[in-house]
Amino acid sequence: MPATLTADPPLSAAPVPARLLRLYLLLGFSAGLPFYMFNAVLLLRLARHDVDIVIIGFFAWIALLPTFKFAWAPLLDHVGVPGFSRFWGRRRGWIMLSQLGIFASMVAMAFTSDDQNLPLTALFALLLAFWTTTLEVAADGWRITLAPGQAEQAPLVAANLWGYRSAMVAAGSGAVLVAAWADWTWAYLAIALAAFIPFPILAAMRPETEGATGRTSALVTGITTSLAILLVTGLATAGIGWLVLGAVKNAGFSSQTNVTPIVLAIALMPFAALAIALPRINRLPADAPARMPGFVAPYVELFWRYSYGVLPLLAFVSFYRMGDVLTLTLSHPLWNAAGYSLEQISMADGLVALTSSMAGVALGGLCAARLPIGWALVIGAIASAIGNWIFVWLWFAPPSASVLYIAAGIDQFGHGLAGAVFVVYLSMLVSPRYPGAQYAFLSGFAFLLPRLIGGASGAIQKQIGYDGFFIMSGGLSLAAILLLPLVMRLKPRTA
């Protein structure tokens, strides 16, 4: 890590092959589609079926699952998927398994789209969130391995985020449009097919080891094994869910219970345990993580390497993406309350969002590749804050299409820029020995606090109004800059 904001070494690297850029554009698109289908699109579907708004709020907690991807990320670094991993390599094998899981989960959500059985809807949404997150963990680990340098990471991150954000637009507007023309079943089936496109492309790629044979047998073995894994995962999730629902009911919880403090306490428990263990981790010898079990070693190594500096580091990553998450939560209700039509909102969510977001991601990737990472992070934080504050102007401006499109464009541009810089920064923090697990931990922690606050955003808005809410959310994003001088001076220990 650099000692100051201006002390980065010169950034130079060989050009990233175009085939990798195309691949990560496609992988980003494949991961972005299902994210909206268990998040924003599902909440809209439930609302259209007149599900109580409090219950819909509970479904929003499903987006917390990716925060805990560190719990199973080490598995992807150490265990391969039989068949797939033998021929295509460990991380590509997990990507292929995840693609099958995403496809199966969305098909299940398609054929239960009447939402008559809400526990079943929640089960398939959780499975979709799990396999989507697993895909991201595998793809992130592979990306960091393929391009370990900052200058190499920037174009891959930009390509991945282009795909991801364009997929969010496709799912957010495309699925709703299909549902309007046909029904929710066809909407989920259409997105499931689109998200599955990378699977045959990956299956046709060259093997991990030059000269390897047995592509067909590896594919058959991999699919057979994957089906068994999907079945076991589904049954295990259903069993755990049944026990949790029973316990919640017996404890007297209902839709009127304020669960936010409880969720917050549970969510912070593993991180609090690591903080308590930090003094002991700090005293360990340099080779201690390498001698630990695989599910513990990546996190112990990260805490050992940054020592007590890991605490301000985690505080920084918790605040940096706050504005993006909170904007996603309340921007659409704000537009509706301000009197904008569905046609205007559709345009803002479609063409305006896509072009502005891609432009922001491109500039963010350029900043990350050409500037010291500290200054790139400052630019991203300012852009993200402005993307939130623009909605204060929208709230007070007389409703017009131009006002909506300008606000949506600035919002998407700012958060696209900040997102690209942030992904490159997180990628630089991980150890080459544990890229997937450590990136999963850092990126998951980055969204824990924002998503927990996002679940309570409706209650906050009732207290301070839309203008107060977006002033607050932009200020929280900008507050990350206050930690940058400290974070940029961190000097990690080396083994």
KETI-659655 format. One record per residue (C-alpha): x, y, z; residue in three letters. Coordinates in pm, whole numbers. Each point is the difference from the previous one (the first is absolute). Example, Ala and Ser with C-alpha at 12.3 -4.5 7.8 and 13.67 -1.06 7.14 Angstrom:
KETI-659655
+--------+--------+--------+-----+
:      x :      y :      z :   r :
+--------+--------+--------+-----+
:   1230 :   -450 :    780 : ALA :
:    137 :    344 :    -66 : SER :
+--------+--------+--------+-----+
***
This chain:
KETI-659655
+--------+--------+--------+-----+
:      x :      y :      z :   r :
+--------+--------+--------+-----+
:      0 :      0 :      0 : MET :
:    126 :    351 :    -70 : PRO :
:    125 :    212 :    286 : ALA :
:   -192 :    308 :   -116 : THR :
:   -261 :     97 :   -254 : LEU :
:    269 :     98 :   -252 : THR :
:    266 :   -267 :     43 : ALA :
:   -128 :   -271 :   -232 : ASP :
:    259 :   -153 :   -231 : PRO :
:    -33 :     52 :   -375 : PRO :
:   -285 :   -205 :   -141 : LEU :
:     93 :   -204 :   -306 : SER :
:    -98 :   -344 :   -117 : ALA :
:    -47 :   -204 :   -313 : ALA :
:   -338 :     53 :   -169 : PRO :
:   -272 :   -231 :    124 : VAL :
:   -100 :   -246 :   -276 : PRO :
:   -325 :     92 :   -172 : ALA :
:   -138 :   -352 :     57 : ARG :
:     24 :     50 :    378 : LEU :
:   -178 :    334 :    -26 : LEU :
:   -281 :   -162 :   -198 : ARG :
:    -19 :   -288 :    246 : LEU :
:    -30 :    226 :    305 : TYR :
:   -253 :    218 :   -177 : LEU :
:   -209 :   -314 :    -45 : LEU :
:     59 :   -127 :    356 : LEU :
:   -102 :    339 :    139 : GLY :
:   -318 :    -11 :   -207 : PHE :
:    -74 :   -352 :    121 : SER :
:     42 :    101 :    367 : ALA :
:   -194 :    326 :    -30 : GLY :
:   -314 :   -161 :   -142 : LEU :
:    -85 :   -229 :    294 : PRO :
:     89 :    266 :    260 : PHE :
:   -296 :    213 :   -101 : TYR :
:   -226 :   -306 :    -22 : MET :
:     30 :    -82 :    372 : PHE :
:     13 :    367 :     92 : ASN :
:   -184 :    288 :   -169 : ALA :
:   -204 :   -207 :   -249 : VAL :
:   -112 :   -248 :    266 : LEU :
:   -112 :    281 :    232 : LEU :
:   -202 :    152 :   -284 : LEU :
:   -152 :   -342 :    -76 : ARG :
:   -106 :    -42 :    362 : LEU :
:   -149 :    348 :      5 : ALA :
:   -203 :    -75 :   -312 : ARG :
:   -137 :   -305 :    182 : HIS :
:   -110 :    222 :    291 : ASP :
:    242 :   -147 :    250 : VAL :
:     17 :    209 :    317 : ASP :
:    271 :    267 :    -20 : ILE :
:    158 :   -118 :    327 : VAL :
:     38 :   -353 :   -139 : ILE :
:    149 :    148 :   -318 : ILE :
:    252 :    179 :    222 : GLY :
:     98 :   -334 :    152 : PHE :
:     69 :   -134 :   -349 : PHE :
:    245 :    289 :    -50 : ALA :
:    228 :   -162 :    260 : TRP :
:     79 :   -271 :   -256 : ILE :
:    243 :    252 :   -148 : ALA :
:    202 :    -39 :    322 : LEU :
:    103 :   -355 :    -97 : LEU :
:    286 :    117 :   -228 : PRO :
:    146 :    183 :    299 : THR :
:     86 :   -334 :    157 : PHE :
:    164 :   -154 :   -306 : LYS :
:    325 :    -19 :    198 : PHE :
:   -155 :   -297 :    182 : ALA :
:     23 :   -227 :   -305 : TRP :
:    255 :    187 :   -216 : ALA :
:    301 :   -205 :    128 : PRO :
:   -173 :   -312 :   -134 : LEU :
:     35 :    137 :   -353 : LEU :
:    375 :     51 :     46 : ASP :
:     65 :   -354 :    120 : HIS :
:   -267 :   -234 :   -141 : VAL :
:    -82 :    -65 :   -364 : GLY :
:   -327 :   -106 :   -162 : VAL :
:     50 :   -358 :   -127 : PRO :
:      8 :     -7 :   -379 : GLY :
:    -11 :    376 :    -59 : PHE :
:    311 :     83 :    204 : SER :
:    203 :   -291 :   -137 : ARG :
:    -22 :    136 :   -355 : PHE :
:    -69 :    375 :     36 : TRP :
:    166 :     75 :    333 : GLY :
:   -131 :     58 :    350 : ARG :
:   -143 :    351 :    -37 : ARG :
:   -154 :    -54 :   -341 : ARG :
:   -151 :   -320 :    138 : GLY :
:   -173 :    194 :    277 : TRP :
:   -121 :    260 :   -248 : ILE :
:   -159 :   -274 :   -210 : MET :
:   -164 :   -161 :    305 : LEU :
:   -131 :    342 :    106 : SER :
:   -148 :     56 :   -345 : GLN :
:   -197 :   -322 :     32 : LEU :
:   -113 :    103 :    349 : GLY :
:   -114 :    343 :   -120 : ILE :
:   -191 :   -151 :   -290 : PHE :
:   -173 :   -262 :    218 : ALA :
:    -92 :    253 :    271 : SER :
:   -151 :    247 :   -246 : MET :
:   -198 :   -273 :   -174 : VAL :
:   -136 :   -101 :    342 : ALA :
:    -91 :    364 :     71 : MET :
:   -171 :     17 :   -340 : ALA :
:   -230 :   -292 :     74 : PHE :
:    -88 :    131 :    347 : THR :
:    -55 :    356 :   -122 : SER :
:   -353 :     24 :    139 : ASP :
:    160 :     39 :    347 : ASP :
:   -278 :   -197 :    165 : GLN :
:    262 :   -176 :    214 : ASN :
:    232 :    270 :    132 : LEU :
:    240 :   -237 :    183 : PRO :
:     54 :   -180 :   -332 : LEU :
:     60 :    333 :   -174 : THR :
:    254 :     90 :    269 : ALA :
:    173 :   -338 :    -36 : LEU :
:     60 :     36 :   -374 : PHE :
:    100 :    367 :     39 : ALA :
:    258 :    -98 :    262 : LEU :
:    139 :   -272 :   -227 : LEU :
:     19 :    250 :   -285 : LEU :
:    186 :    245 :    226 : ALA :
:    238 :   -276 :    114 : PHE :
:     95 :   -117 :   -349 : TRP :
:     26 :    355 :   -132 : THR :
:    240 :     84 :    282 : THR :
:    200 :   -318 :    -60 : THR :
:     38 :     97 :   -365 : LEU :
:    132 :    342 :    102 : GLU :
:    248 :   -151 :    249 : VAL :
:    139 :   -240 :   -260 : ALA :
:     17 :    267 :   -271 : ALA :
:    170 :    251 :    233 : ASP :
:    262 :   -253 :    110 : GLY :
:     72 :    -95 :   -359 : TRP :
:     24 :    367 :   -103 : ARG :
:    253 :     82 :    272 : ILE :
:    207 :   -305 :    -96 : THR :
:     -3 :     88 :   -370 : LEU :
:     89 :    369 :     52 : ALA :
:    171 :     63 :    336 : PRO :
:    114 :    358 :    -72 : GLY :
:   -196 :    324 :     48 : GLN :
:     38 :    110 :   -365 : ALA :
:   -105 :   -346 :   -121 : GLU :
:   -297 :    -17 :    235 : GLN :
:   -155 :    329 :   -113 : ALA :
:   -112 :   -105 :   -352 : PRO :
:   -123 :   -340 :    123 : LEU :
:   -198 :    167 :    280 : VAL :
:   -145 :    252 :   -245 : ALA :
:   -107 :   -278 :   -241 : ALA :
:   -152 :   -199 :    286 : ASN :
:   -193 :    298 :    133 : LEU :
:   -120 :     97 :   -348 : TRP :
:   -151 :   -345 :    -29 : GLY :
:   -136 :      7 :    355 : TYR :
:   -168 :    340 :    -23 : ARG :
:   -140 :    -60 :   -348 : SER :
:   -147 :   -326 :    135 : ALA :
:   -163 :    188 :    286 : MET :
:   -167 :    225 :   -257 : VAL :
:   -105 :   -303 :   -207 : ALA :
:   -146 :   -177 :    303 : ALA :
:   -156 :    310 :    152 : GLY :
:   -176 :    117 :   -315 : SER :
:     -2 :   -311 :   -221 : GLY :
:   -150 :   -240 :    253 : ALA :
:   -272 :    246 :     95 : VAL :
:    -80 :     57 :   -366 : LEU :
:    -28 :   -376 :    -65 : VAL :
:   -222 :    -33 :    308 : ALA :
:   -223 :    276 :   -135 : ALA :
:    -28 :   -169 :   -340 : TRP :
:    -41 :   -356 :    133 : ALA :
:     46 :    -78 :    373 : ASP :
:    267 :    -43 :    267 : TRP :
:     66 :   -361 :    -98 : THR :
:    116 :    100 :   -347 : TRP :
:    197 :    290 :    146 : ALA :
:    207 :   -228 :    223 : TYR :
:     43 :   -262 :   -273 : LEU :
:    128 :    266 :   -242 : ALA :
:    257 :    132 :    247 : ILE :
:    103 :   -356 :     95 : ALA :
:     83 :    -76 :   -364 : LEU :
:    193 :    325 :    -39 : ALA :
:    203 :    -64 :    317 : ALA :
:     92 :   -350 :   -121 : PHE :
:    173 :    124 :   -318 : ILE :
:    358 :    -14 :    143 : PRO :
:    -28 :   -373 :     84 : PHE :
:     40 :   -138 :   -355 : PRO :
:    268 :    262 :    -67 : ILE :
:    200 :   -116 :    302 : LEU :
:    -55 :   -363 :    -97 : ALA :
:    152 :     73 :   -344 : ALA :
:    310 :    173 :    142 : MET :
:    346 :   -153 :      6 : ARG :
:     84 :   -227 :    295 : PRO :
:    194 :    118 :    304 : GLU :
:    298 :   -213 :   -100 : THR :
:    121 :     -1 :   -359 : GLU :
:    -59 :   -333 :   -170 : GLY :
:   -264 :   -121 :    245 : ALA :
:   -256 :   -238 :   -151 : THR :
:   -344 :   -127 :     96 : GLY :
:   -211 :    312 :    -42 : ARG :
:   -324 :   -193 :    -49 : THR :
:     51 :   -232 :    298 : SER :
:     98 :    298 :    217 : ALA :
:   -317 :    181 :   -105 : LEU :
:   -224 :   -301 :     70 : VAL :
:    166 :    -66 :    337 : THR :
:    -18 :    367 :     92 : GLY :
:   -371 :     34 :    -85 : ILE :
:    -88 :   -321 :    183 : THR :
:    194 :    105 :    309 : THR :
:   -147 :    351 :    -18 : SER :
:   -356 :   -133 :     -2 : LEU :
:     74 :   -199 :    314 : ALA :
:    157 :    307 :    165 : ILE :
:   -301 :    215 :    -94 : LEU :
:   -239 :   -257 :    148 : LEU :
:    193 :    -29 :    328 : VAL :
:     36 :    379 :     28 : THR :
:   -372 :     49 :    -62 : GLY :
:   -101 :   -259 :    259 : LEU :
:    244 :    136 :    257 : ALA :
:   -124 :    358 :    -53 : THR :
:   -362 :   -115 :     27 : ALA :
:     75 :   -187 :    324 : GLY :
:    185 :    293 :    157 : ILE :
:   -275 :    239 :   -110 : GLY :
:   -269 :   -221 :    151 : TRP :
:    185 :     -5 :    333 : LEU :
:     61 :    376 :     -4 : VAL :
:   -362 :     81 :    -84 : LEU :
:   -119 :   -230 :    275 : GLY :
:    233 :    158 :    252 : ALA :
:   -102 :    352 :   -103 : VAL :
:   -368 :    -87 :     33 : LYS :
:     47 :   -163 :    339 : ASN :
:    196 :    305 :    122 : ALA :
:   -301 :    219 :    -69 : GLY :
:    138 :    202 :   -292 : PHE :
:   -248 :    141 :   -251 : SER :
:    -15 :    248 :   -284 : SER :
:    -32 :    276 :    261 : GLN :
:    330 :    -87 :    170 : THR :
:    296 :    232 :    -59 : ASN :
:    262 :   -251 :   -111 : VAL :
:    267 :    249 :   -110 : THR :
:    194 :      6 :    332 : PRO :
:    -14 :   -380 :     16 : ILE :
:    127 :    -43 :   -355 : VAL :
:    272 :    255 :     64 : LEU :
:    118 :   -182 :    312 : ALA :
:      9 :   -338 :   -176 : ILE :
:    173 :    146 :   -306 : ALA :
:    276 :    161 :    205 : LEU :
:     76 :   -306 :    214 : MET :
:    264 :   -163 :   -224 : PRO :
:    173 :    332 :    -62 : PHE :
:     -4 :     88 :    369 : ALA :
:    157 :   -339 :     72 : ALA :
:    282 :     74 :   -243 : LEU :
:     58 :    341 :    158 : ALA :
:     19 :   -159 :    346 : ILE :
:    249 :   -253 :   -136 : ALA :
:    215 :    272 :   -161 : LEU :
:    253 :     37 :    286 : PRO :
:     73 :   -372 :     -9 : ARG :
:     13 :     -5 :   -381 : ILE :
:    243 :    291 :     10 : ASN :
:    246 :   -201 :    212 : ARG :
:      3 :   -303 :   -230 : LEU :
:    314 :    -86 :   -195 : PRO :
:      0 :     81 :   -371 : ALA :
:    -49 :   -362 :   -111 : ASP :
:   -290 :    -71 :    237 : ALA :
:   -285 :     57 :   -252 : PRO :
:    154 :   -248 :   -244 : ALA :
:    -23 :   -272 :    265 : ARG :
:   -366 :     67 :     82 : MET :
:   -312 :   -165 :   -147 : PRO :
:   -105 :    137 :   -338 : GLY :
:   -325 :    153 :    125 : PHE :
:    185 :    215 :    258 : VAL :
:    338 :     74 :   -157 : ALA :
:   -108 :    271 :   -252 : PRO :
:   -158 :    221 :    266 : TYR :
:    272 :    -50 :    259 : VAL :
:    260 :     89 :   -266 : GLU :
:   -188 :    318 :    -94 : LEU :
:    -29 :    111 :    365 : PHE :
:    364 :    -94 :     70 : TRP :
:    124 :    190 :   -306 : ARG :
:   -179 :    326 :     85 : TYR :
:     15 :    -43 :    379 : SER :
:   -204 :    266 :    185 : TYR :
:    -21 :    200 :   -323 : GLY :
:   -267 :   -246 :   -114 : VAL :
:   -254 :    181 :    221 : LEU :
:     11 :    339 :   -180 : PRO :
:     31 :   -194 :   -325 : LEU :
:   -329 :   -181 :     65 : LEU :
:   -162 :    325 :    113 : ALA :
:    103 :    162 :   -330 : PHE :
:   -141 :   -278 :   -219 : VAL :
:   -324 :      4 :    202 : SER :
:    -67 :    366 :    -82 : PHE :
:    130 :     25 :   -355 : TYR :
:   -298 :   -163 :   -178 : ARG :
:   -266 :    129 :    239 : MET :
:   -147 :    246 :   -248 : GLY :
:    -36 :   -255 :   -279 : ASP :
:   -196 :   -246 :    215 : VAL :
:   -226 :    259 :    161 : LEU :
:    -77 :    164 :   -334 : THR :
:   -106 :   -335 :   -144 : LEU :
:   -233 :    -49 :    296 : THR :
:   -200 :    324 :    -12 : LEU :
:     57 :    161 :   -341 : SER :
:   -302 :   -169 :   -161 : HIS :
:   -241 :     82 :    285 : PRO :
:    126 :    360 :    -23 : LEU :
:    -73 :     14 :   -374 : TRP :
:   -346 :   -140 :     59 : ASN :
:    -73 :    244 :    282 : ALA :
:    124 :    290 :   -215 : ALA :
:   -267 :    -82 :   -260 : GLY :
:    199 :   -155 :   -283 : TYR :
:   -176 :   -246 :   -231 : SER :
:    100 :   -363 :    -52 : LEU :
:    103 :     82 :   -357 : GLU :
:    238 :    273 :    121 : GLN :
:    139 :   -226 :    272 : ILE :
:     50 :   -279 :   -256 : SER :
:    207 :    232 :   -219 : MET :
:    205 :    117 :    300 : ALA :
:     63 :   -362 :    102 : ASP :
:     81 :   -105 :   -356 : GLY :
:    189 :    205 :   -256 : LEU :
:     95 :    284 :    237 : VAL :
:    126 :   -234 :    275 : ALA :
:    191 :   -225 :   -239 : LEU :
:    189 :    270 :   -188 : THR :
:     77 :    206 :    309 : SER :
:    112 :   -301 :    202 : SER :
:    230 :   -128 :   -273 : MET :
:    155 :    344 :    -37 : ALA :
:     60 :     15 :    376 : GLY :
:    152 :   -349 :      7 : VAL :
:    228 :     88 :   -292 : ALA :
:    126 :    316 :    171 : LEU :
:     38 :   -187 :    329 : GLY :
:    206 :   -270 :   -168 : GLY :
:    215 :    267 :   -165 : LEU :
:     53 :    179 :    332 : CYS :
:     97 :   -327 :    170 : ALA :
:    246 :    -83 :   -278 : ALA :
:    161 :    343 :    -37 : ARG :
:    -19 :    169 :    342 : LEU :
:    132 :    -93 :    344 : PRO :
:   -274 :   -212 :    152 : ILE :
:    -52 :    243 :    289 : GLY :
:    -89 :    290 :   -226 : TRP :
:   -220 :   -227 :   -213 : ALA :
:   -192 :    -93 :    316 : LEU :
:    -47 :    368 :     88 : VAL :
:   -145 :     72 :   -345 : ILE :
:   -232 :   -300 :     33 : GLY :
:   -127 :    102 :    345 : ALA :
:    -79 :    354 :   -118 : ILE :
:   -177 :   -132 :   -312 : ALA :
:   -205 :   -243 :    212 : SER :
:   -103 :    274 :    245 : ALA :
:   -111 :    227 :   -285 : ILE :
:   -198 :   -293 :   -142 : GLY :
:   -200 :     -5 :    325 : ASN :
:    -34 :    374 :     50 : TRP :
:   -140 :     49 :   -352 : ILE :
:   -323 :   -162 :    122 : PHE :
:    -51 :    285 :    246 : VAL :
:    -14 :    233 :   -300 : TRP :
:   -239 :   -239 :   -176 : LEU :
:   -230 :     -8 :    303 : TRP :
:    -48 :    375 :      2 : PHE :
:      8 :     60 :   -378 : ALA :
:   -331 :      8 :   -193 : PRO :
:    -52 :   -348 :   -153 : PRO :
:    127 :    -26 :   -357 : SER :
:    163 :   -271 :   -207 : ALA :
:    322 :    198 :    -36 : SER :
:     36 :     39 :    377 : VAL :
:    -46 :   -374 :     52 : LEU :
:    243 :    -98 :   -275 : TYR :
:    268 :    244 :    115 : ILE :
:    -27 :   -122 :    360 : ALA :
:     -1 :   -369 :    -98 : ALA :
:    294 :     55 :   -235 : GLY :
:    213 :    176 :    263 : ILE :
:    -92 :   -266 :    257 : ASP :
:     98 :   -292 :   -225 : GLN :
:    317 :    173 :   -124 : PHE :
:    124 :     77 :    351 : GLY :
:    -67 :   -342 :    144 : HIS :
:    141 :   -175 :   -306 : GLY :
:    323 :    198 :     36 : LEU :
:     28 :    -68 :    374 : ALA :
:    -79 :   -369 :    -47 : GLY :
:    276 :    -55 :   -258 : ALA :
:    266 :    170 :    213 : VAL :
:   -113 :   -186 :    311 : PHE :
:     21 :   -345 :   -157 : VAL :
:    356 :     68 :   -117 : VAL :
:     92 :    124 :    349 : TYR :
:   -141 :   -310 :    172 : LEU :
:    181 :   -222 :   -250 : SER :
:    330 :    162 :    103 : MET :
:    -56 :    -82 :    367 : LEU :
:    -15 :   -379 :    -34 : VAL :
:    281 :   -252 :     19 : SER :
:     77 :   -195 :   -321 : PRO :
:    -17 :   -314 :    214 : ARG :
:   -365 :     58 :     99 : TYR :
:   -149 :    229 :   -267 : PRO :
:   -354 :   -139 :     -9 : GLY :
:    -58 :    -34 :    375 : ALA :
:    153 :    334 :    100 : GLN :
:   -174 :    193 :   -277 : TYR :
:   -327 :   -164 :    102 : ALA :
:     53 :    110 :    360 : PHE :
:     86 :    361 :    -87 : LEU :
:   -271 :     46 :   -262 : SER :
:   -259 :   -166 :    225 : GLY :
:     93 :    219 :    296 : PHE :
:    -24 :    307 :   -225 : ALA :
:   -373 :    -59 :    -50 : PHE :
:    -98 :   -125 :    345 : LEU :
:    -67 :    335 :    168 : LEU :
:   -153 :    167 :   -311 : PRO :
:   -246 :   -286 :    -57 : ARG :
:    -99 :    -13 :    365 : LEU :
:    -69 :    373 :     -5 : ILE :
:   -176 :    -45 :   -334 : GLY :
:   -246 :   -236 :    165 : GLY :
:    -94 :    278 :    243 : ALA :
:      1 :    276 :   -263 : SER :
:   -379 :     28 :     -8 : GLY :
:    -15 :     74 :    372 : ALA :
:    284 :    251 :    -34 : ILE :
:   -175 :    175 :   -289 : GLN :
:   -315 :     43 :    211 : LYS :
:    205 :    183 :    262 : GLN :
:    211 :    233 :   -218 : ILE :
:   -171 :      0 :   -342 : GLY :
:    144 :    -82 :   -341 : TYR :
:    220 :    309 :     -5 : ASP :
:    147 :    -78 :    342 : GLY :
:     52 :   -363 :    -94 : PHE :
:    203 :     74 :   -313 : PHE :
:    199 :    276 :    169 : ILE :
:     88 :   -256 :    267 : MET :
:     87 :   -281 :   -241 : SER :
:    226 :    223 :   -209 : GLY :
:    170 :    126 :    314 : GLY :
:     67 :   -358 :    114 : LEU :
:    170 :    -78 :   -332 : SER :
:    211 :    314 :     23 : LEU :
:     95 :    -80 :    360 : ALA :
:    218 :   -282 :   -131 : ALA :
:    249 :    263 :   -119 : ILE :
:     73 :     90 :    364 : LEU :
:    150 :   -347 :     48 : LEU :
:    208 :      3 :   -319 : LEU :
:    316 :    170 :    136 : PRO :
:     18 :   -267 :    271 : LEU :
:    -87 :   -288 :   -233 : VAL :
:    249 :    105 :   -269 : MET :
:    283 :      3 :    256 : ARG :
:    -54 :   -361 :    100 : LEU :
:    304 :   -212 :    -67 : LYS :
:    -90 :   -369 :      5 : PRO :
:    247 :   -244 :    146 : ARG :
:    155 :   -260 :   -227 : THR :
:     77 :   -358 :     86 : ALA :
+--------+--------+--------+-----+
***
